[in-house]
């Protein structure tokens, strides 16, 4: 018996059921291919943004996920640089005005990241690099110390660009 003969022996009601079942099955396949992690069975997704891997940064806010405002690592790295600047102040390599100028740029970068204004954060970090270069050129800090700070900030900028 060929397919046409089989379909002739199926009632109109069962044909409709088979068509609806086929459409539902096709829809499920399409949806699961768009959100594979959410359909893998191991996704805790409280905010309904279908993001689990890489881990959702804030599973209470559907607007916060990798690539769309996932700042914690960058913020922690900037806070480490703030500590490094404070160490330069403590050691006497820079004065409080110079430290405050650097720290305010870094804090403004953190504020921009938290507001999901990544380009603004990158601008603030580039401003920090420019200030460090000015301090190196004027002999305020050594090229070694300045170079370490610049390398760390450039790494954060690259992370933000790809994040």
Secondary structure, 3 states (H helix, E strand, C coil): CCHHHHHHCCCHHHHHHHHHHHHHHHHHHHHHHHCCCCCCCCCCCCCCCCCCCCCCCCCCCCCCECCECCCHHHHHHHHHHHHHHHHHHHCCCCCHHHHHHHHHHHHHHHHHHHCCCHHHHHHHHHHHHHHHHHHHHCCCCCHHHHHHHHHHHHHHHHHHHHC
